[in-house]
Amino acid sequence: MVSRQCGVRYLSRVALTPISWTAAGDVRLLDQRRLPSEEVYLEVGTAEGLAEAIRRMQVRGAPLIGIAAAMGLVAGLRERRGAGRDAFLAHLREGVTLLGATRPTAVNLQWALGRMTRAAAAVPDDGTAGALWDRLHAEATAIWEEDRAMCRRIGEYGLPLVPDGAKVLTHCNAGALATGGIGTALAPIYLAHEQGRQVHVYVDETRPVLQGARLTAWELQHAGVPCTLIADAAAGALMRQAKVDVVLVGADRICANGDFANKIGTYGLAVLARHHGVPFYCAAPWTTVDPTLADGDLIPIEQRPAEEVTAIAGRPVAPAGAAVLNPAFDVTPARYVTGYLTDRGLVQPPFGADPV
């Protein structure tokens, strides 16, 4: 049975893909809160429904929420094609404001919404909305397709970091479930595996929402990549035992000086890696670079609900009323980063509008 709520329809298991258009023009999303126990897809036909899916982390990952927001704008405006240009643009602005307020840390979201706004502004004024909607649909699709290509290039540039026999540690989920393609931090791993290299991945569980345990381990298993799930606190011990050759993580925002925000716990990994002499790389598309912020102290850090910490899978693990601090991200200073793996190559800060 299909149920509807806020423009979202819940579907049973279909072929795995984190995002796509439906034949009707809605946005099909893999509900990542239901993994790994269930593969459930949502069909979202409104900006409001897409915003809720982002807030609830049913769709997540910095590149993917940018893609999803762009596509959600288009789906939500489908019924406005018969309106005049001014009314259509007013609804577009409302959708941009709504979606832009969902998650503050990942810069890809604002980048994608800004690109959609500029695309609409470039359409000649004929007084109608049809051409505007067509242009926005094409732009959202281009954002998705370009991200897929960027992921592939990240993987290709990162292949030298993952030689045969490499033991890689990763944190959170920076793979296909977080992007429009094969991922960022996981992209070199997938290409190395594709080439027949023997690679083993240690996957941090990534408390409190367990994106490593629920998503990365599941994703790697699907791809046939050997992996071992570890508690976050075990990473330092593995490095001390020389069981980690390289750390690869994603990013939600990279500042001009190279400081970057990623899932909470990344900073601790970077410090451990430096102490043990393990190379530490940040992998992200160039759209994740925010040259308007000088350093990491300026990055807005999202605070998530307390129940993410006090419960696991809905089961309480802390006493009622316990005070909770739950930042979704932390900031890793550039001095701990060996290099930045992007779709434009392996680069170093400072970062402006274009790479060095």
C-alpha positions in Angstrom: 0.0 0.0 0.0 1.2 3.5 -0.7 0.5 6.2 1.9 0.8 10.0 1.4 2.1 12.6 3.8 3.3 16.2 3.0 3.7 15.3 -0.7 5.6 12.1 0.0 4.5 8.6 -1.0 6.1 5.6 0.6 7.0 2.7 -1.7 8.2 -0.9 -1.2 11.6 -2.1 -2.2 12.8 -1.3 -5.7 16.2 -1.2 -7.4 18.8 0.6 -5.4 19.6 4.2 -6.3 19.7 7.1 -3.8 17.9 9.6 -6.1 16.1 9.8 -9.4 13.2 11.3 -11.2 10.0 9.4 -11.4 8.0 9.1 -14.6 5.5 11.6 -13.2 8.2 14.2 -12.4 8.5 13.6 -8.6 11.8 12.9 -6.8 12.4 9.3 -5.8 14.7 9.1 -2.7 16.0 6.1 -0.9 15.0 6.5 2.8 18.4 6.3 4.5 16.9 6.2 8.0 15.5 2.8 7.2 18.8 1.2 6.2 20.3 -1.3 6.6 17.2 -3.4 7.6 14.9 -2.1 4.8 15.2 -0.5 1.4 12.3 1.8 1.2 11.9 4.6 -1.3 10.0 7.9 -1.1 8.4 9.8 -3.9 8.4 13.5 -3.1 6.4 15.9 -5.1 6.7 19.2 -3.1 9.4 21.4 -1.8 7.9 21.0 1.7 8.2 17.2 1.5 11.7 17.4 0.3 12.7 19.9 3.1 11.2 17.4 5.6 13.2 14.6 4.1 16.4 16.6 4.4 15.7 17.6 8.0 14.9 14.0 9.0 18.1 12.8 7.3 16.1 10.5 5.0 18.3 12.0 2.4 21.8 13.1 3.5 25.3 13.7 2.5 26.5 17.2 1.4 26.5 16.7 -2.4 23.2 14.7 -2.3 21.2 17.2 -0.4 22.2 19.9 -2.9 21.0 17.7 -5.7 17.9 16.7 -3.9 17.0 20.3 -3.1 17.4 21.4 -6.7 15.2 18.5 -7.9 12.7 19.1 -5.1 12.3 22.7 -6.3 11.4 21.5 -9.8 9.0 18.9 -8.5 7.3 21.5 -6.3 6.9 24.0 -9.2 5.5 21.5 -11.7 1.9 22.6 -11.0 2.9 26.2 -11.3 3.8 26.0 -15.0 0.5 27.6 -16.0 1.1 30.6 -13.7 2.5 33.9 -14.9 6.3 34.6 -14.6 6.0 36.8 -11.5 3.9 34.3 -9.5 6.1 31.4 -10.6 9.3 33.2 -9.4 7.6 34.1 -6.1 7.0 30.4 -5.5 10.6 29.6 -6.5 11.9 32.1 -3.9 9.6 30.5 -1.2 11.0 27.1 -2.1 14.6 28.3 -2.0 14.1 29.9 1.4 12.4 26.8 2.8 15.0 24.3 1.5 17.9 26.6 2.4 16.9 26.6 6.0 17.0 22.8 6.5 20.6 22.2 7.3 23.1 25.0 7.9 26.6 23.3 7.7 26.8 21.8 4.2 27.6 24.5 1.7 26.5 22.3 -1.3 22.9 23.0 -0.4 23.2 26.7 -0.7 25.4 26.3 -3.8 22.8 24.3 -5.6 19.9 26.6 -4.7 21.9 29.6 -5.8 22.6 27.9 -9.1 18.9 27.2 -9.6 18.0 30.9 -8.8 20.6 32.1 -11.3 19.3 29.7 -14.0 15.8 31.1 -13.6 17.0 34.7 -13.8 18.8 34.0 -17.1 15.6 32.9 -18.8 14.2 35.7 -21.1 10.9 37.2 -19.9 8.0 36.2 -22.1 5.5 36.7 -19.3 4.9 32.9 -18.8 6.4 30.2 -16.6 6.7 27.2 -19.0 10.2 28.1 -20.2 11.3 28.8 -16.6 10.2 25.4 -15.4 11.9 23.7 -18.4 15.1 25.5 -17.6 15.0 24.6 -14.0 14.4 21.0 -14.7 17.4 20.9 -17.1 19.5 22.7 -14.5 18.6 20.3 -11.7 19.3 17.3 -13.9 22.7 18.9 -14.9 23.6 19.3 -11.2 22.9 15.6 -10.6 24.8 14.5 -13.7 27.8 16.8 -13.0 28.1 15.4 -9.5 28.2 11.9 -10.9 31.1 12.9 -13.1 32.9 14.7 -10.3 32.7 11.7 -8.1 34.3 9.6 -10.9 37.2 12.1 -11.2 37.7 12.2 -7.5 38.1 8.4 -7.6 40.6 8.6 -10.5 42.7 11.3 -8.8 42.6 9.3 -5.6 43.6 5.9 -7.0 47.3 6.4 -6.1 46.3 6.8 -2.4 44.8 3.3 -2.4 47.5 0.8 -3.7 47.2 -2.9 -3.7 46.9 -4.2 -0.1 45.9 -0.8 1.4 44.1 -0.6 4.7 41.8 2.4 4.7 40.0 4.0 7.6 36.9 6.1 6.9 34.3 7.9 9.0 30.6 8.5 8.4 29.3 7.9 4.9 30.9 9.5 1.9 29.9 7.0 -0.7 27.2 6.5 -3.3 24.5 7.1 -0.6 25.9 10.7 0.0 26.3 11.8 -3.6 25.0 11.5 -7.2 27.7 9.1 -8.1 30.2 6.7 -6.5 31.0 8.9 -3.7 33.9 11.1 -2.5 36.0 9.4 0.1 34.8 6.0 -1.1 35.3 6.7 -4.8 39.1 5.8 -4.9 38.2 2.6 -3.0 35.6 1.6 -5.4 37.8 2.2 -8.4 40.7 0.3 -6.8 38.4 -2.6 -6.1 37.2 -2.4 -9.7 40.8 -2.8 -10.9 41.3 -5.9 -8.8 43.4 -4.3 -6.0 43.1 -5.9 -2.6 41.8 -3.2 -0.4 40.4 -3.5 3.2 38.3 -0.7 4.7 37.9 -0.1 8.5 34.5 1.6 8.9 33.9 3.8 12.0 30.4 3.2 13.3 30.0 7.0 13.5 27.9 7.7 16.6 25.3 9.0 17.3 23.3 8.3 14.1 25.6 5.4 13.0 26.1 6.4 9.4 29.2 4.2 9.2 27.5 1.1 10.6 24.2 1.5 8.9 25.3 3.0 5.6 29.0 2.7 4.7 29.3 -1.0 5.8 26.1 -1.8 4.0 27.2 0.1 0.9 30.7 -1.6 0.8 29.1 -5.0 1.3 26.8 -4.4 -1.7 29.9 -3.6 -3.8 31.8 -6.6 -2.5 34.6 -4.5 -0.9 36.1 -6.2 2.2 35.4 -4.1 5.3 35.4 -4.3 9.1 33.1 -2.3 11.3 34.7 -0.8 14.4 33.6 1.4 17.3 34.7 5.0 16.9 36.9 4.6 20.0 38.9 1.8 18.4 40.5 3.9 15.6 43.4 5.0 17.7 44.3 1.5 18.8 44.3 0.3 15.1 46.7 3.1 14.2 49.0 2.3 17.0 49.0 -1.3 15.7 50.0 -0.1 12.2 46.7 -1.5 10.8 45.8 1.8 9.0 47.7 3.0 6.0 45.5 6.0 5.1 42.4 7.9 6.4 39.9 9.1 3.8 37.0 11.2 4.9 34.4 13.5 3.2 33.5 17.1 3.9 30.5 19.3 4.2 32.3 22.6 3.9 35.9 23.5 3.2 37.1 27.0 4.1 39.6 29.2 2.2 42.4 28.2 4.5 41.6 24.5 4.3 39.8 24.0 7.6 36.8 21.8 7.0 33.7 20.6 8.6 32.7 16.9 8.6 30.7 14.5 10.7 31.5 14.8 14.4 34.5 12.7 15.3 36.5 13.6 12.3 38.7 16.0 14.2 39.7 13.4 16.7 40.7 11.0 13.8 42.8 13.7 12.3 44.7 14.3 15.5 45.2 10.5 16.0 46.4 10.2 12.4 49.0 13.0 12.8 50.2 11.4 16.1 50.7 8.0 14.4 52.1 9.3 11.1 49.1 8.1 9.1 48.2 10.2 6.0 44.9 12.0 6.4 42.9 13.1 3.3 39.7 15.1 2.9 37.8 14.2 -0.3 35.1 16.4 -1.7 33.9 18.0 -5.0 34.9 21.6 -5.6 31.4 22.6 -4.9 32.1 21.9 -1.2 34.8 24.7 -1.1 33.5 27.9 0.4 36.1 30.6 -0.3 33.9 33.2 1.5 34.8 31.8 4.9 38.4 32.5 5.9 38.6 29.7 8.5 36.7 27.0 10.3 35.7 29.1 13.2 33.1 30.7 10.9 31.4 27.5 9.8 27.9 27.2 11.3 27.6 23.9 13.1 24.3 22.2 13.1 22.9 21.1 16.5 20.8 17.9 16.3 18.0 16.6 18.6 19.0 15.1 21.9 17.2 11.8 21.2 19.9 10.9 18.6 22.3 10.6 21.6 20.0 9.3 24.3 18.5 6.5 22.2 19.6 4.0 19.6 17.0 2.7 17.1 14.4 4.2 19.3 15.6 2.4 22.5 16.7 4.6 25.4 20.4 4.2 26.3 20.6 7.2 28.8 18.6 8.2 31.9 15.6 10.3 31.3 16.3 14.0 31.5 20.0 13.7 30.8 21.6 16.9 29.4 22.8 16.4 25.9 25.1 18.2 23.5 24.8 16.9 20.0 26.7 18.8 17.3 26.4 17.1 14.0 29.8 18.2 12.8 33.2 19.3 14.0 36.0 21.3 12.3 39.3 19.8 11.4 42.1 22.4 11.1 44.1 22.4 7.8 47.3 21.6 9.6 46.2 18.0 10.1 45.2 17.4 6.5 47.8 15.7 4.2 45.8 16.8 1.1 42.5 17.6 -0.4 41.2 15.2 -3.0 38.8 17.0 -5.4 37.4 16.6 -8.9 40.1 19.0 -9.9 43.0 17.0 -8.5 44.9 16.7 -5.2 45.2 20.3 -4.1 46.4 22.4 -1.2 45.0 25.6 0.4 44.6 28.5 0.3 41.5 28.1 -1.8 39.8 30.9 -3.8 37.1 30.6 -6.4 39.4 28.4 -8.5 42.0 25.8 -7.4 45.7 26.5 -7.5 
